[in-house]
Amino acid sequence: MKDNFKAHLSVLVANIIYGANYSIAKLVMPAFIQPFGFILIRVGVSAILFFLMSRFFVTEKIDPADRKRLILCAVFGIATNQLLFFKGLSLTSPINSGLIMVTNPLFVLILSGIFLHEKIGWKRIVGIVSGILGAVILIVYGNRHSGSVSNPLGDLFIMLNSLSYAVYLVMTKPLMYKYHPVTIMKYVFVSGAFMVFPFGFGDFMQINWASFTGTIWAATFFVVIGTTFFAYLFNTLALRSLSPGVVSVYIYLQPVMAAGFAMLLGKDQPSIVHLISAIFIFAGVYLTTASGQRKMVEG
């Protein structure tokens, strides 16, 4: 029970951090740091931190048979996920991003059905269709009614990022039974750093560090250390005791947190399209999780 509580607390804190990140990251990006340059900093710093933690606190050897899975986790959980997310966030609004990320549990369910052979009934199928429809409405019509800058291409990148993160959650779970989370994060982030380097080096070299104010430095520190290092670590710790479905369900907090921080910082305002999209998305999430809720909570 104690471990289960810690797991739920870990994923709760991770998603509060993610919710704040939508607006805080936009303080820095793209005015001070371009998206891919920001990703290089995030992944590079976190790779160093996880490597040092593994070096001094956790000593494990990886089974050669698991290396391919770890590389794929880096592809979907670090490179594809983060590059798409920050590029999308630079083009669209925080509220759009937060709402679209709620599709993550739907993608987790689909992938669990395909790869883990989890049964998907008609209610869940309707829920999947409803959730995706809500995201499509936001992508197609959100930029016409948003109080801030939004872009259909940015919304699409966020949705693809949501799919990529779902793949990562499903692929990481089996590794939790064999290795410490720090070991997994070390291999995933070090591999991911090499993957994002070609994309982010050019943007990184263009950063004018002298132009940073105290606020920008603080926001950069939050995104690099909080959103990347701690949030990924907390989510991975949670996966030791919880199923990918349960971990993904906590993502429901993100649009609420994203909207709250966006309005607080004056970065965005909700519109009727956000409301309609939210109804479809949350209805989809309810239908896909309600029938299997007991099993998920036990997971």
Residue pairs with C-beta under 8 A, 6 or more apart in sequence:
3 240
3 241
4 241
4 242
6 237
6 241
7 237
7 238
7 240
7 241
7 242
8 238
8 242
10 234
10 235
10 237
10 238
11 234
11 235
11 238
11 242
11 246
11 247
11 250
12 250
12 253
13 230
13 234
14 230
14 231
14 232
14 234
14 235
14 238
14 250
15 250
15 251
15 253
15 254
15 257
16 253
16 257
17 226
17 227
17 230
17 231
17 234
18 101
18 227
18 231
18 251
18 254
18 257
19 98
19 253
19 254
19 255
19 256
19 257
19 258
19 260
19 261
20 222
20 257
20 261
21 222
21 223
21 226
21 227
21 231
22 89
22 94
22 95
22 97
22 98
22 254
22 257
22 258
22 261
22 262
23 94
23 258
23 261
23 262
23 264
23 265
23 267
23 268
24 219
24 222
24 223
24 261
24 265
25 38
25 86
25 89
25 219
25 223
25 227
26 89
26 90
26 94
26 267
27 215
27 216
27 219
27 265
28 38
28 216
28 219
28 220
28 223
29 35
29 38
29 86
29 89
29 90
30 90
32 207
32 208
32 211
32 212
32 216
32 220
33 41
33 203
33 207
33 220
34 90
34 203
34 206
35 83
35 86
35 87
35 89
35 90
35 203
36 83
36 86
36 87
36 196
36 199
36 200
36 202
36 203
37 200
37 202
37 203
37 204
37 205
37 206
37 207
38 86
38 200
38 203
38 223
39 82
39 83
39 86
39 196
39 199
39 200
40 193
40 196
40 197
40 199
40 200
40 201
40 203
40 204
41 200
41 204
41 220
41 224
42 82
42 223
42 224
42 227
42 228
43 78
43 82
43 189
43 192
43 193
43 196
43 228
44 193
45 224
45 225
45 228
45 229
46 185
46 189
46 224
46 228
46 229
46 232
47 186
47 189
47 190
47 192
47 193
49 229
50 182
50 185
50 186
50 189
50 190
50 229
50 233
51 186
51 189
51 190
53 182
53 186
54 60
54 182
54 183
54 186
57 182
58 180
58 182
58 183
60 179
60 180
60 183
62 70
62 179
62 183
62 187
63 178
66 175
66 178
66 179
67 187
69 171
69 174
69 175
70 175
70 184
70 187
70 188
70 191
71 191
72 171
73 168
73 171
73 172
73 175
73 184
73 188
74 187
74 188
74 189
74 191
74 192
74 195
75 195
76 164
76 165
76 167
76 168
76 171
77 164
77 165
77 167
77 168
77 171
77 172
77 188
77 192
78 188
78 189
78 191
78 192
78 195
78 196
79 192
79 195
79 196
80 160
80 161
80 164
81 161
81 164
81 165
81 168
82 161
82 192
82 196
83 196
83 199
84 157
84 158
84 160
84 161
84 164
85 97
85 157
85 158
85 161
87 154
87 157
88 97
88 153
88 154
88 155
88 156
88 157
88 158
88 160
88 161
89 97
89 154
89 158
90 154
91 149
91 150
91 151
91 153
91 154
91 157
92 142
92 143
92 149
92 150
92 151
92 154
92 155
92 158
93 142
93 146
93 147
93 148
93 149
93 150
93 262
93 267
93 268
94 148
94 258
94 259
94 261
94 262
94 267
94 268
95 146
95 255
95 258
95 259
95 262
95 268
95 269
95 270
95 274
96 138
96 142
96 146
96 150
96 154
96 155
96 158
96 274
97 154
97 155
97 158
97 258
98 254
98 255
98 256
98 257
98 258
98 259
99 134
99 135
99 138
99 255
99 258
99 274
99 277
99 278
99 281
100 135
100 138
100 139
100 155
100 158
100 159
100 162
101 158
101 161
101 162
101 251
101 254
101 255
102 131
102 251
102 252
102 254
102 255
102 281
102 282
102 285
103 131
103 132
103 134
103 135
103 159
103 162
103 163
103 281
103 284
104 162
104 165
104 166
104 248
104 251
105 245
105 248
105 249
105 251
105 252
105 285
105 288
105 289
106 127
106 128
106 131
106 132
106 284
106 285
106 288
107 162
107 163
107 166
107 167
108 166
108 169
108 170
108 244
108 245
108 248
109 118
109 120
109 124
109 128
109 245
109 288
109 289
110 120
110 128
110 166
111 166
111 167
111 170
112 118
112 170
112 244
112 245
113 119
113 120
115 170
116 170
118 292
120 128
121 291
123 287
123 288
123 290
123 291
124 287
124 288
124 291
124 292
126 284
126 287
127 283
127 284
127 285
127 286
127 287
127 288
127 289
128 284
128 288
129 284
130 280
130 281
130 283
130 284
130 287
131 280
131 281
131 283
131 284
131 285
131 288
132 284
133 280
133 284
134 276
134 277
134 278
134 279
134 280
134 281
134 282
134 283
134 284
135 155
135 159
135 277
135 281
137 273
137 276
137 277
137 280
138 155
138 273
138 274
138 277
139 152
139 155
139 156
139 159
140 152
141 273
142 150
142 152
142 155
142 271
142 273
142 274
142 277
143 150
143 151
143 152
143 155
144 273
145 271
145 272
145 273
146 268
146 269
146 271
146 273
146 274
147 268
147 269
147 271
148 262
148 267
148 268
148 269
166 244
166 248
169 239
169 244
169 247
169 248
170 244
172 184
172 236
172 239
172 244
173 239
173 243
173 244
175 184
176 184
176 236
176 239
176 240
181 233
181 236
181 237
181 239
181 240
182 233
184 236
185 232
185 233
185 236
189 232
212 220
235 247
238 247
239 247
242 299
243 296
243 299
245 289
245 292
245 296
245 299
246 296
246 297
246 299
249 285
249 289
249 296
252 282
252 285
255 278
259 268
259 270
261 267
262 268
262 269
263 269
263 270
289 296
